[in-house]
Amino acid sequence: MKLSKNLHRFDRIFRGATGLVITAFALLNGDFLQEPILEALLGIFGILNLISFFFGWCPIYHIAGINTRSEK
């Protein structure tokens, strides 16, 4: 399976910003969230967004056959 980029630049920027905010919130929320499982799930979601940002590839888009990257 070849991992070809399938995210447009806007998608990558949005995922990077979302990943940073959600990961930071999961790590630095203090006592706002009382549920450790919810904190872990938010952290995982944020990290997965950051991985998509760095590689430009989304596994969900790949499975669904979506490609927002412009072919130039």
Summary of the structure (lengths in Angstrom):
residues: 72
radius of gyration: 14.2
end to end distance: 22.5
largest distance: 48.0
contacts: 173
relative contact order: 0.25
helix: 64%
strand: 0%
